[in-house]
Amino acid sequence: MISKARIGWLLHRIARKIWFRAALISAASVVVAAFAGIVARTVPYHFTGDIGQNAVGTVLEIIASSMLAVTTFSLTAMVSAYSSATQLATPRATQLLISDRMSQNALSTFLGAFIFAVVGIIGLQTRLYGGQGRVLLLIATVLLVALVVVTLLRWIAHLAAFGRMSDVIDRVEDAAGSAMQAFASDPYLGGRPAIPVPAHARLVRSQTIGYVTHVDIGRLAALAREHDLVVHVEAIPGTLVHKGRPLLHVVGGTGECDDDLSDAFVIERHRDFDHDPRLGQIALGEIAGRALAPATNDPGTAVEVLNALLRTLSELPAQAPSADADLPPVHVPRPSVDEMIRAGFTPIVREGAGEEEVAIRAFKILHALGEALPHAVATTRALAHELRQNVERVMLDQAALARTLAVYEEHAR
């Protein structure tokens, strides 16, 4: 049995695929072009003007030839943006660019216009349309041209920023912020807080190797109530599992439903941003680390990433919500605050110690995080101390070193 949450998650994943909208609009184009002649026969009003086949066919031929070129250009631009993001930012951002709605809408519209024109030309050549049908086909063609023009203008404006560094940072920040907000509102994914696992609990191990991207707590809850079990989840989204690592521990039952319990975990080769708040911080840290590499030497990007980390990490809850008595007997661990913060700051602390502006901004951001998240003060102070040690070791300019350490001392109080 698949829960409603799993179905909703699957539909959401499918809707973001690049082929989904293209297939949907292409199918609609075929239906409109093919049935124009059939629908025309049911229209009670008869158009007095007569439109020849050549008049509509010429327009459709122009659309078919031009849309094929525009579709090819759009694919080239999208692939170039993916490559640029992979090389300059982080490969983890590519999945966010692929799911970009504007680029998907543009590609789908151009492909749909091409298919509409081809089907329309075939219909004209096979005498599918009468006089009424050609009029309706012309009206649909005019509307399609207007849609293509508007989409093309929006697509050109979108390409000005698509795949650029600032665009990639914004997309990763938005994905990280959404995941962090979801985590803050429900850190246990609908289950109960984790408790110590009894020694007699039964292990349910993974049968594949990969990352957990989704845990169907609803299915685990239904199985736990049906078989009178207490489930202790071990692998949350973002966890790398293998055949020797347990997915969960089970108290009660005889093991007849262990396969059903393991089916509640979706395991894929790559991590996903949706239910993995740590991945957004990791991706931001990777962008900053690559920008601070000697071959790139772009401290400004690292500063922008630090600002993004402050905004996303500020969404962390001050404390976990208390358990509700109505919650299912499914205990779920939550990532620690230390893991969250270190995921984004570790590359910056390691690579940014030699850049004065980066180190100074990092000290200020860590201090701001400590004030916004009192329960994270120990982590932010530890990171600031590590950064200071790295600064003293690698910063050669004594004046810059003095200014940087002065900022550290000011915010270390």
LOTI-969551 format. One record per residue (C-alpha): residue number from 0; chain; z, y, x. Coordinates in Angstrom, 1 decimal, always signed. Example, Ala and Ser with C-alpha at 12.3 -4.5 7.8 and 13.67 -1.06 7.14 Angstrom:
# LOTI-969551
k:0, c:A, Z:+7.8, Y:-4.5, X:+12.3
k:1, c:A, Z:+7.1, Y:-1.1, X:+13.7
# end
This chain:
# LOTI-969551
k:0, c:A, Z:+0.0, Y:+0.0, X:+0.0
k:1, c:A, Z:-1.0, Y:+3.4, X:+1.3
k:2, c:A, Z:+1.2, Y:+6.3, X:+0.4
k:3, c:A, Z:+0.0, Y:+9.6, X:-1.0
k:4, c:A, Z:+1.0, Y:+11.3, X:+2.2
k:5, c:A, Z:-1.3, Y:+9.0, X:+4.3
k:6, c:A, Z:-4.2, Y:+9.5, X:+1.8
k:7, c:A, Z:-3.8, Y:+13.3, X:+2.0
k:8, c:A, Z:-3.6, Y:+13.1, X:+5.8
k:9, c:A, Z:-6.8, Y:+11.0, X:+6.0
k:10, c:A, Z:-8.7, Y:+13.3, X:+3.6
k:11, c:A, Z:-7.6, Y:+16.3, X:+5.7
k:12, c:A, Z:-8.8, Y:+14.6, X:+8.9
k:13, c:A, Z:-12.2, Y:+13.7, X:+7.3
k:14, c:A, Z:-12.7, Y:+17.2, X:+5.9
k:15, c:A, Z:-12.4, Y:+18.6, X:+9.5
k:16, c:A, Z:-15.0, Y:+16.3, X:+10.9
k:17, c:A, Z:-18.2, Y:+18.1, X:+12.0
k:18, c:A, Z:-20.4, Y:+15.7, X:+10.0
k:19, c:A, Z:-18.5, Y:+16.0, X:+6.7
k:20, c:A, Z:-19.8, Y:+19.4, X:+5.6
k:21, c:A, Z:-23.2, Y:+18.8, X:+7.1
k:22, c:A, Z:-23.5, Y:+15.6, X:+5.0
k:23, c:A, Z:-22.1, Y:+17.3, X:+1.9
k:24, c:A, Z:-24.5, Y:+20.3, X:+2.0
k:25, c:A, Z:-27.4, Y:+18.1, X:+3.0
k:26, c:A, Z:-26.8, Y:+15.8, X:+0.0
k:27, c:A, Z:-26.6, Y:+18.9, X:-2.3
k:28, c:A, Z:-29.9, Y:+20.2, X:-0.9
k:29, c:A, Z:-31.6, Y:+17.0, X:-1.6
k:30, c:A, Z:-30.3, Y:+16.9, X:-5.2
k:31, c:A, Z:-31.3, Y:+20.5, X:-5.9
k:32, c:A, Z:-34.8, Y:+20.2, X:-4.4
k:33, c:A, Z:-35.5, Y:+16.8, X:-5.9
k:34, c:A, Z:-34.2, Y:+17.5, X:-9.4
k:35, c:A, Z:-35.8, Y:+21.0, X:-9.8
k:36, c:A, Z:-38.8, Y:+19.5, X:-11.4
k:37, c:A, Z:-36.8, Y:+17.2, X:-13.7
k:38, c:A, Z:-34.3, Y:+19.9, X:-14.8
k:39, c:A, Z:-37.2, Y:+22.3, X:-15.4
k:40, c:A, Z:-38.4, Y:+20.1, X:-18.3
k:41, c:A, Z:-35.1, Y:+20.5, X:-20.1
k:42, c:A, Z:-35.0, Y:+24.3, X:-19.9
k:43, c:A, Z:-35.9, Y:+25.7, X:-23.3
k:44, c:A, Z:-37.3, Y:+29.0, X:-22.0
k:45, c:A, Z:-40.8, Y:+28.9, X:-20.7
k:46, c:A, Z:-41.8, Y:+31.3, X:-17.9
k:47, c:A, Z:-45.0, Y:+33.2, X:-18.6
k:48, c:A, Z:-46.0, Y:+33.7, X:-15.0
k:49, c:A, Z:-47.6, Y:+30.9, X:-13.0
k:50, c:A, Z:-46.6, Y:+30.3, X:-9.4
k:51, c:A, Z:-49.1, Y:+28.3, X:-7.4
k:52, c:A, Z:-48.0, Y:+25.5, X:-5.1
k:53, c:A, Z:-49.2, Y:+27.3, X:-2.0
k:54, c:A, Z:-47.0, Y:+30.3, X:-2.7
k:55, c:A, Z:-43.8, Y:+28.2, X:-2.8
k:56, c:A, Z:-45.0, Y:+25.7, X:-0.2
k:57, c:A, Z:-45.7, Y:+28.5, X:+2.4
k:58, c:A, Z:-42.2, Y:+29.8, X:+2.1
k:59, c:A, Z:-40.7, Y:+26.3, X:+2.4
k:60, c:A, Z:-42.8, Y:+25.6, X:+5.5
k:61, c:A, Z:-41.5, Y:+28.7, X:+7.2
k:62, c:A, Z:-37.9, Y:+27.8, X:+6.3
k:63, c:A, Z:-38.4, Y:+24.2, X:+7.6
k:64, c:A, Z:-39.8, Y:+25.2, X:+10.9
k:65, c:A, Z:-37.4, Y:+28.1, X:+11.5
k:66, c:A, Z:-34.2, Y:+26.2, X:+10.4
k:67, c:A, Z:-35.0, Y:+23.3, X:+12.7
k:68, c:A, Z:-35.1, Y:+25.8, X:+15.6
k:69, c:A, Z:-31.9, Y:+27.6, X:+14.4
k:70, c:A, Z:-30.1, Y:+24.3, X:+14.0
k:71, c:A, Z:-31.0, Y:+23.3, X:+17.5
k:72, c:A, Z:-29.8, Y:+26.6, X:+18.8
k:73, c:A, Z:-26.5, Y:+26.4, X:+16.9
k:74, c:A, Z:-25.8, Y:+22.9, X:+18.4
k:75, c:A, Z:-26.6, Y:+24.2, X:+21.9
k:76, c:A, Z:-24.3, Y:+27.2, X:+21.4
k:77, c:A, Z:-21.5, Y:+24.9, X:+20.1
k:78, c:A, Z:-21.8, Y:+22.4, X:+22.9
k:79, c:A, Z:-21.8, Y:+25.3, X:+25.5
k:80, c:A, Z:-18.6, Y:+26.6, X:+23.9
k:81, c:A, Z:-17.0, Y:+23.2, X:+24.1
k:82, c:A, Z:-17.9, Y:+22.8, X:+27.8
k:83, c:A, Z:-16.7, Y:+26.3, X:+28.6
k:84, c:A, Z:-13.3, Y:+25.6, X:+26.9
k:85, c:A, Z:-13.0, Y:+22.3, X:+28.8
k:86, c:A, Z:-13.7, Y:+23.9, X:+32.2
k:87, c:A, Z:-11.9, Y:+27.2, X:+31.9
k:88, c:A, Z:-9.0, Y:+26.4, X:+29.6
k:89, c:A, Z:-8.0, Y:+22.8, X:+28.7
k:90, c:A, Z:-9.8, Y:+19.8, X:+27.3
k:91, c:A, Z:-7.1, Y:+19.6, X:+24.7
k:92, c:A, Z:-8.6, Y:+22.7, X:+23.0
k:93, c:A, Z:-12.0, Y:+21.0, X:+22.4
k:94, c:A, Z:-10.8, Y:+19.3, X:+19.2
k:95, c:A, Z:-9.8, Y:+22.7, X:+17.8
k:96, c:A, Z:-13.3, Y:+24.2, X:+18.5
k:97, c:A, Z:-15.0, Y:+21.1, X:+17.0
k:98, c:A, Z:-13.0, Y:+21.6, X:+13.8
k:99, c:A, Z:-13.9, Y:+25.4, X:+13.6
k:100, c:A, Z:-14.9, Y:+26.1, X:+10.0
k:101, c:A, Z:-17.3, Y:+28.9, X:+10.7
k:102, c:A, Z:-19.4, Y:+26.9, X:+13.2
k:103, c:A, Z:-19.3, Y:+23.9, X:+10.8
k:104, c:A, Z:-20.4, Y:+26.0, X:+7.9
k:105, c:A, Z:-23.2, Y:+27.6, X:+9.9
k:106, c:A, Z:-24.5, Y:+24.3, X:+11.2
k:107, c:A, Z:-24.3, Y:+22.7, X:+7.7
k:108, c:A, Z:-26.1, Y:+25.6, X:+6.0
k:109, c:A, Z:-29.0, Y:+25.6, X:+8.5
k:110, c:A, Z:-29.3, Y:+21.8, X:+8.3
k:111, c:A, Z:-29.1, Y:+21.9, X:+4.5
k:112, c:A, Z:-31.8, Y:+24.6, X:+4.4
k:113, c:A, Z:-34.1, Y:+22.5, X:+6.6
k:114, c:A, Z:-33.6, Y:+19.4, X:+4.4
k:115, c:A, Z:-34.1, Y:+21.4, X:+1.2
k:116, c:A, Z:-37.4, Y:+22.8, X:+2.5
k:117, c:A, Z:-38.6, Y:+19.3, X:+3.6
k:118, c:A, Z:-37.8, Y:+17.7, X:+0.3
k:119, c:A, Z:-39.4, Y:+20.7, X:-1.6
k:120, c:A, Z:-42.6, Y:+20.4, X:+0.4
k:121, c:A, Z:-42.7, Y:+16.6, X:-0.3
k:122, c:A, Z:-42.2, Y:+17.3, X:-4.0
k:123, c:A, Z:-45.0, Y:+19.9, X:-4.0
k:124, c:A, Z:-47.4, Y:+17.6, X:-2.2
k:125, c:A, Z:-46.7, Y:+14.8, X:-4.6
k:126, c:A, Z:-47.1, Y:+17.0, X:-7.7
k:127, c:A, Z:-43.5, Y:+16.5, X:-8.7
k:128, c:A, Z:-43.2, Y:+20.1, X:-9.9
k:129, c:A, Z:-45.0, Y:+21.6, X:-12.9
k:130, c:A, Z:-45.2, Y:+25.3, X:-13.5
k:131, c:A, Z:-41.6, Y:+25.5, X:-14.7
k:132, c:A, Z:-40.4, Y:+23.4, X:-11.7
k:133, c:A, Z:-42.2, Y:+25.7, X:-9.2
k:134, c:A, Z:-40.5, Y:+28.7, X:-10.7
k:135, c:A, Z:-37.0, Y:+27.1, X:-10.5
k:136, c:A, Z:-37.8, Y:+26.0, X:-6.9
k:137, c:A, Z:-38.8, Y:+29.5, X:-6.0
k:138, c:A, Z:-35.6, Y:+30.9, X:-7.4
k:139, c:A, Z:-33.6, Y:+28.3, X:-5.5
k:140, c:A, Z:-35.5, Y:+29.1, X:-2.3
k:141, c:A, Z:-34.8, Y:+32.9, X:-2.7
k:142, c:A, Z:-31.1, Y:+32.2, X:-3.1
k:143, c:A, Z:-31.2, Y:+29.8, X:-0.1
k:144, c:A, Z:-32.9, Y:+32.5, X:+2.0
k:145, c:A, Z:-30.1, Y:+35.0, X:+1.1
k:146, c:A, Z:-27.5, Y:+32.4, X:+2.0
k:147, c:A, Z:-29.1, Y:+31.6, X:+5.3
k:148, c:A, Z:-29.4, Y:+35.3, X:+6.2
k:149, c:A, Z:-25.7, Y:+36.0, X:+5.4
k:150, c:A, Z:-24.6, Y:+32.9, X:+7.3
k:151, c:A, Z:-26.8, Y:+33.7, X:+10.3
k:152, c:A, Z:-25.3, Y:+37.2, X:+10.6
k:153, c:A, Z:-21.8, Y:+35.9, X:+10.4
k:154, c:A, Z:-22.7, Y:+33.1, X:+12.9
k:155, c:A, Z:-24.1, Y:+35.7, X:+15.4
k:156, c:A, Z:-20.9, Y:+37.8, X:+15.1
k:157, c:A, Z:-18.8, Y:+34.6, X:+15.5
k:158, c:A, Z:-20.6, Y:+33.6, X:+18.7
k:159, c:A, Z:-19.5, Y:+36.8, X:+20.4
k:160, c:A, Z:-16.0, Y:+35.3, X:+20.8
k:161, c:A, Z:-16.4, Y:+31.6, X:+20.1
k:162, c:A, Z:-15.2, Y:+29.5, X:+23.0
k:163, c:A, Z:-14.1, Y:+32.5, X:+25.1
k:164, c:A, Z:-10.7, Y:+32.4, X:+26.8
k:165, c:A, Z:-9.0, Y:+34.7, X:+24.3
k:166, c:A, Z:-10.4, Y:+32.7, X:+21.4
k:167, c:A, Z:-9.2, Y:+29.4, X:+22.9
k:168, c:A, Z:-5.7, Y:+30.8, X:+23.5
k:169, c:A, Z:-5.5, Y:+32.0, X:+19.9
k:170, c:A, Z:-6.7, Y:+28.7, X:+18.5
k:171, c:A, Z:-4.2, Y:+26.7, X:+20.5
k:172, c:A, Z:-1.4, Y:+29.2, X:+19.6
k:173, c:A, Z:-2.3, Y:+28.9, X:+15.9
k:174, c:A, Z:-2.3, Y:+25.1, X:+16.1
k:175, c:A, Z:+0.9, Y:+25.0, X:+18.0
k:176, c:A, Z:+2.5, Y:+27.5, X:+15.7
k:177, c:A, Z:+1.5, Y:+25.5, X:+12.6
k:178, c:A, Z:+2.9, Y:+22.3, X:+14.1
k:179, c:A, Z:+6.1, Y:+24.1, X:+15.1
k:180, c:A, Z:+6.6, Y:+25.6, X:+11.6
k:181, c:A, Z:+6.1, Y:+22.1, X:+10.1
k:182, c:A, Z:+8.5, Y:+20.7, X:+12.6
k:183, c:A, Z:+11.1, Y:+23.4, X:+11.8
k:184, c:A, Z:+10.9, Y:+22.8, X:+8.1
k:185, c:A, Z:+11.0, Y:+19.0, X:+8.4
k:186, c:A, Z:+12.0, Y:+17.8, X:+11.9
k:187, c:A, Z:+12.5, Y:+14.2, X:+10.7
k:188, c:A, Z:+9.2, Y:+13.9, X:+8.8
k:189, c:A, Z:+10.9, Y:+13.2, X:+5.5
k:190, c:A, Z:+13.4, Y:+10.7, X:+7.0
k:191, c:A, Z:+17.0, Y:+10.9, X:+8.2
k:192, c:A, Z:+18.3, Y:+12.0, X:+11.6
k:193, c:A, Z:+18.4, Y:+9.4, X:+14.3
k:194, c:A, Z:+21.6, Y:+7.4, X:+14.8
k:195, c:A, Z:+22.6, Y:+4.8, X:+17.4
k:196, c:A, Z:+20.6, Y:+1.6, X:+16.9
k:197, c:A, Z:+22.8, Y:-1.5, X:+16.3
k:198, c:A, Z:+22.5, Y:-4.1, X:+19.0
k:199, c:A, Z:+21.4, Y:-6.8, X:+16.5
k:200, c:A, Z:+18.4, Y:-4.7, X:+15.3
k:201, c:A, Z:+15.0, Y:-6.4, X:+15.4
k:202, c:A, Z:+12.2, Y:-4.9, X:+17.5
k:203, c:A, Z:+8.7, Y:-4.2, X:+16.0
k:204, c:A, Z:+6.4, Y:-3.6, X:+19.0
k:205, c:A, Z:+3.0, Y:-2.0, X:+19.1
k:206, c:A, Z:-0.1, Y:-4.2, X:+19.3
k:207, c:A, Z:-2.3, Y:-1.6, X:+20.8
k:208, c:A, Z:-2.2, Y:+1.0, X:+23.5
k:209, c:A, Z:-2.5, Y:+4.7, X:+22.7
k:210, c:A, Z:-0.8, Y:+7.7, X:+21.2
k:211, c:A, Z:+1.0, Y:+7.8, X:+17.9
k:212, c:A, Z:-0.7, Y:+10.5, X:+15.8
k:213, c:A, Z:+0.8, Y:+9.9, X:+12.4
k:214, c:A, Z:+3.8, Y:+8.0, X:+11.0
k:215, c:A, Z:+3.7, Y:+7.2, X:+7.3
k:216, c:A, Z:+7.3, Y:+7.7, X:+6.4
k:217, c:A, Z:+6.6, Y:+7.1, X:+2.7
k:218, c:A, Z:+5.3, Y:+3.6, X:+3.4
k:219, c:A, Z:+8.3, Y:+2.9, X:+5.7
k:220, c:A, Z:+10.6, Y:+4.1, X:+3.0
k:221, c:A, Z:+9.0, Y:+2.0, X:+0.3
k:222, c:A, Z:+9.2, Y:-1.2, X:+2.5
k:223, c:A, Z:+12.8, Y:-0.4, X:+3.5
k:224, c:A, Z:+13.9, Y:-0.1, X:-0.2
k:225, c:A, Z:+11.8, Y:-3.1, X:-1.3
k:226, c:A, Z:+13.2, Y:-5.4, X:+1.4
k:227, c:A, Z:+16.7, Y:-3.8, X:+1.8
k:228, c:A, Z:+16.1, Y:-2.6, X:+5.3
k:229, c:A, Z:+17.3, Y:+0.2, X:+7.6
k:230, c:A, Z:+14.5, Y:+1.4, X:+9.8
k:231, c:A, Z:+15.0, Y:+3.2, X:+13.1
k:232, c:A, Z:+11.7, Y:+4.8, X:+14.2
k:233, c:A, Z:+11.3, Y:+4.8, X:+18.0
k:234, c:A, Z:+7.8, Y:+6.2, X:+18.4
k:235, c:A, Z:+7.2, Y:+9.7, X:+16.9
k:236, c:A, Z:+3.8, Y:+11.5, X:+17.0
k:237, c:A, Z:+2.8, Y:+12.2, X:+20.5
k:238, c:A, Z:+4.4, Y:+9.1, X:+22.0
k:239, c:A, Z:+2.4, Y:+6.8, X:+24.2
k:240, c:A, Z:+2.9, Y:+3.2, X:+23.1
k:241, c:A, Z:+1.8, Y:-0.1, X:+24.5
k:242, c:A, Z:+2.4, Y:-3.8, X:+23.8
k:243, c:A, Z:+5.8, Y:-3.7, X:+25.4
k:244, c:A, Z:+7.1, Y:-0.6, X:+23.7
k:245, c:A, Z:+8.8, Y:-0.8, X:+20.3
k:246, c:A, Z:+7.5, Y:+1.3, X:+17.4
k:247, c:A, Z:+10.8, Y:+0.9, X:+15.5
k:248, c:A, Z:+13.9, Y:-1.1, X:+15.1
k:249, c:A, Z:+14.8, Y:-2.9, X:+11.9
k:250, c:A, Z:+18.1, Y:-3.9, X:+10.5
k:251, c:A, Z:+18.0, Y:-6.5, X:+7.8
k:252, c:A, Z:+15.3, Y:-8.8, X:+6.4
k:253, c:A, Z:+13.7, Y:-11.8, X:+8.1
k:254, c:A, Z:+10.6, Y:-10.2, X:+9.7
k:255, c:A, Z:+8.1, Y:-11.0, X:+6.9
k:256, c:A, Z:+7.1, Y:-7.4, X:+6.5
k:257, c:A, Z:+7.1, Y:-6.4, X:+10.2
k:258, c:A, Z:+3.2, Y:-6.2, X:+10.2
k:259, c:A, Z:+3.3, Y:-3.9, X:+7.2
k:260, c:A, Z:+5.9, Y:-1.7, X:+9.0
k:261, c:A, Z:+3.7, Y:-1.4, X:+12.1
k:262, c:A, Z:+0.7, Y:-0.5, X:+9.9
k:263, c:A, Z:+2.6, Y:+2.7, X:+9.0
k:264, c:A, Z:+1.8, Y:+4.0, X:+12.5
k:265, c:A, Z:-1.6, Y:+5.5, X:+13.3
k:266, c:A, Z:-2.4, Y:+4.9, X:+17.0
k:267, c:A, Z:-5.4, Y:+6.6, X:+18.6
k:268, c:A, Z:-6.6, Y:+7.2, X:+22.1
k:269, c:A, Z:-6.0, Y:+11.0, X:+22.1
k:270, c:A, Z:-3.1, Y:+13.1, X:+20.8
k:271, c:A, Z:-3.5, Y:+15.3, X:+17.8
k:272, c:A, Z:-2.0, Y:+18.8, X:+17.1
k:273, c:A, Z:-1.1, Y:+18.3, X:+13.5
k:274, c:A, Z:+2.2, Y:+16.4, X:+13.7
k:275, c:A, Z:+2.8, Y:+16.8, X:+17.4
k:276, c:A, Z:+4.5, Y:+20.2, X:+18.2
k:277, c:A, Z:+4.8, Y:+19.3, X:+21.9
k:278, c:A, Z:+1.0, Y:+19.1, X:+22.4
k:279, c:A, Z:+0.5, Y:+22.7, X:+21.5
k:280, c:A, Z:+3.0, Y:+23.8, X:+24.2
k:281, c:A, Z:+1.5, Y:+21.4, X:+26.7
k:282, c:A, Z:-2.0, Y:+22.8, X:+26.0
k:283, c:A, Z:-0.8, Y:+26.4, X:+26.5
k:284, c:A, Z:+0.9, Y:+25.4, X:+29.7
k:285, c:A, Z:-2.3, Y:+23.7, X:+31.0
k:286, c:A, Z:-4.3, Y:+26.9, X:+30.2
k:287, c:A, Z:-1.9, Y:+29.0, X:+32.2
k:288, c:A, Z:-1.7, Y:+26.4, X:+35.1
k:289, c:A, Z:-5.5, Y:+26.4, X:+35.4
k:290, c:A, Z:-5.7, Y:+30.2, X:+35.3
k:291, c:A, Z:-3.2, Y:+30.4, X:+38.1
k:292, c:A, Z:-5.1, Y:+27.9, X:+40.3
k:293, c:A, Z:-6.4, Y:+29.6, X:+43.5
k:294, c:A, Z:-10.0, Y:+28.9, X:+42.5
k:295, c:A, Z:-9.5, Y:+30.8, X:+39.3
k:296, c:A, Z:-6.8, Y:+33.4, X:+40.1
k:297, c:A, Z:-6.4, Y:+34.9, X:+36.7
k:298, c:A, Z:-2.8, Y:+36.0, X:+36.2
k:299, c:A, Z:-3.7, Y:+38.0, X:+33.1
k:300, c:A, Z:-4.5, Y:+34.8, X:+31.2
k:301, c:A, Z:-1.1, Y:+33.3, X:+32.3
k:302, c:A, Z:+0.6, Y:+36.5, X:+30.9
k:303, c:A, Z:-1.2, Y:+36.0, X:+27.6
k:304, c:A, Z:-0.1, Y:+32.4, X:+27.5
k:305, c:A, Z:+3.5, Y:+33.4, X:+28.1
k:306, c:A, Z:+3.3, Y:+35.8, X:+25.1
k:307, c:A, Z:+1.9, Y:+33.0, X:+23.0
k:308, c:A, Z:+4.7, Y:+30.6, X:+24.1
k:309, c:A, Z:+7.3, Y:+33.1, X:+23.0
k:310, c:A, Z:+5.7, Y:+33.4, X:+19.6
k:311, c:A, Z:+5.4, Y:+29.7, X:+19.0
k:312, c:A, Z:+8.8, Y:+28.6, X:+20.5
k:313, c:A, Z:+10.6, Y:+31.2, X:+18.4
k:314, c:A, Z:+9.8, Y:+29.0, X:+15.4
k:315, c:A, Z:+12.2, Y:+26.4, X:+16.7
k:316, c:A, Z:+15.0, Y:+25.9, X:+14.2
k:317, c:A, Z:+18.5, Y:+27.0, X:+15.3
k:318, c:A, Z:+19.9, Y:+23.7, X:+14.1
k:319, c:A, Z:+18.6, Y:+20.5, X:+12.4
k:320, c:A, Z:+19.0, Y:+20.4, X:+8.6
k:321, c:A, Z:+21.7, Y:+18.1, X:+7.3
k:322, c:A, Z:+20.7, Y:+14.8, X:+5.9
k:323, c:A, Z:+20.2, Y:+14.5, X:+2.1
k:324, c:A, Z:+21.7, Y:+11.6, X:+0.3
k:325, c:A, Z:+18.4, Y:+11.0, X:-1.5
k:326, c:A, Z:+16.5, Y:+10.5, X:+1.7
k:327, c:A, Z:+15.2, Y:+7.0, X:+2.5
k:328, c:A, Z:+16.9, Y:+4.7, X:+5.0
k:329, c:A, Z:+14.4, Y:+5.6, X:+7.7
k:330, c:A, Z:+16.0, Y:+7.3, X:+10.8
k:331, c:A, Z:+13.6, Y:+9.4, X:+12.9
k:332, c:A, Z:+14.3, Y:+11.0, X:+16.3
k:333, c:A, Z:+13.3, Y:+14.6, X:+17.0
k:334, c:A, Z:+12.1, Y:+16.1, X:+20.3
k:335, c:A, Z:+14.8, Y:+18.0, X:+22.1
k:336, c:A, Z:+14.6, Y:+21.8, X:+22.6
k:337, c:A, Z:+14.5, Y:+21.1, X:+26.3
k:338, c:A, Z:+11.3, Y:+19.0, X:+25.9
k:339, c:A, Z:+9.7, Y:+21.7, X:+23.8
k:340, c:A, Z:+10.3, Y:+24.5, X:+26.2
k:341, c:A, Z:+9.6, Y:+22.7, X:+29.4
k:342, c:A, Z:+6.3, Y:+21.4, X:+28.0
k:343, c:A, Z:+4.9, Y:+24.9, X:+28.1
k:344, c:A, Z:+6.7, Y:+26.5, X:+31.0
k:345, c:A, Z:+6.6, Y:+23.8, X:+33.7
k:346, c:A, Z:+3.1, Y:+24.6, X:+34.9
k:347, c:A, Z:+3.8, Y:+28.3, X:+34.9
k:348, c:A, Z:+7.1, Y:+27.9, X:+36.9
k:349, c:A, Z:+5.2, Y:+25.7, X:+39.4
k:350, c:A, Z:+2.0, Y:+27.7, X:+39.8
k:351, c:A, Z:+3.0, Y:+31.2, X:+38.9
k:352, c:A, Z:+5.7, Y:+31.8, X:+41.4
k:353, c:A, Z:+3.3, Y:+33.6, X:+43.9
k:354, c:A, Z:+2.1, Y:+36.1, X:+41.3
k:355, c:A, Z:+4.4, Y:+39.1, X:+40.8
k:356, c:A, Z:+3.3, Y:+40.0, X:+37.3
k:357, c:A, Z:+3.4, Y:+36.4, X:+36.1
k:358, c:A, Z:+6.9, Y:+35.7, X:+37.5
k:359, c:A, Z:+8.3, Y:+39.0, X:+36.1
k:360, c:A, Z:+6.8, Y:+38.3, X:+32.6
k:361, c:A, Z:+8.1, Y:+34.7, X:+32.8
k:362, c:A, Z:+11.7, Y:+35.9, X:+33.5
k:363, c:A, Z:+11.5, Y:+38.3, X:+30.6
k:364, c:A, Z:+10.1, Y:+35.7, X:+28.2
k:365, c:A, Z:+12.7, Y:+33.2, X:+29.2
k:366, c:A, Z:+15.4, Y:+35.8, X:+28.6
k:367, c:A, Z:+13.9, Y:+36.7, X:+25.2
k:368, c:A, Z:+13.8, Y:+33.0, X:+24.2
k:369, c:A, Z:+17.4, Y:+32.6, X:+25.2
k:370, c:A, Z:+18.4, Y:+35.4, X:+22.9
k:371, c:A, Z:+16.2, Y:+34.1, X:+20.0
k:372, c:A, Z:+17.4, Y:+30.5, X:+20.5
k:373, c:A, Z:+21.1, Y:+30.5, X:+21.5
k:374, c:A, Z:+21.0, Y:+26.7, X:+21.6
k:375, c:A, Z:+18.3, Y:+26.8, X:+24.3
k:376, c:A, Z:+20.1, Y:+29.2, X:+26.7
k:377, c:A, Z:+20.9, Y:+26.3, X:+29.1
k:378, c:A, Z:+17.2, Y:+25.3, X:+29.3
k:379, c:A, Z:+15.8, Y:+28.9, X:+29.7
k:380, c:A, Z:+18.4, Y:+29.7, X:+32.4
k:381, c:A, Z:+17.5, Y:+26.4, X:+34.3
k:382, c:A, Z:+13.8, Y:+27.3, X:+34.2
k:383, c:A, Z:+14.5, Y:+30.8, X:+35.3
k:384, c:A, Z:+16.5, Y:+29.5, X:+38.2
k:385, c:A, Z:+13.7, Y:+27.1, X:+39.2
k:386, c:A, Z:+11.2, Y:+29.9, X:+39.0
k:387, c:A, Z:+13.4, Y:+32.1, X:+41.3
k:388, c:A, Z:+13.6, Y:+29.3, X:+43.9
k:389, c:A, Z:+9.9, Y:+29.0, X:+43.8
k:390, c:A, Z:+9.4, Y:+32.7, X:+44.1
k:391, c:A, Z:+11.6, Y:+32.9, X:+47.1
k:392, c:A, Z:+9.7, Y:+30.1, X:+48.7
k:393, c:A, Z:+6.1, Y:+31.2, X:+48.1
k:394, c:A, Z:+6.0, Y:+35.0, X:+47.6
k:395, c:A, Z:+5.1, Y:+36.5, X:+50.9
k:396, c:A, Z:+5.1, Y:+40.2, X:+50.0
k:397, c:A, Z:+8.6, Y:+41.4, X:+50.6
k:398, c:A, Z:+8.3, Y:+44.4, X:+48.3
k:399, c:A, Z:+6.9, Y:+42.3, X:+45.5
k:400, c:A, Z:+9.7, Y:+39.7, X:+46.1
k:401, c:A, Z:+12.4, Y:+42.4, X:+45.9
k:402, c:A, Z:+10.9, Y:+43.7, X:+42.6
k:403, c:A, Z:+10.7, Y:+40.2, X:+41.1
k:404, c:A, Z:+14.2, Y:+39.2, X:+42.1
k:405, c:A, Z:+15.5, Y:+42.5, X:+40.7
k:406, c:A, Z:+14.0, Y:+41.6, X:+37.3
k:407, c:A, Z:+15.6, Y:+38.1, X:+37.5
k:408, c:A, Z:+19.0, Y:+39.6, X:+38.3
k:409, c:A, Z:+18.7, Y:+42.0, X:+35.5
k:410, c:A, Z:+18.0, Y:+39.3, X:+32.9
k:411, c:A, Z:+20.3, Y:+36.7, X:+34.4
k:412, c:A, Z:+23.4, Y:+38.4, X:+33.2
# end
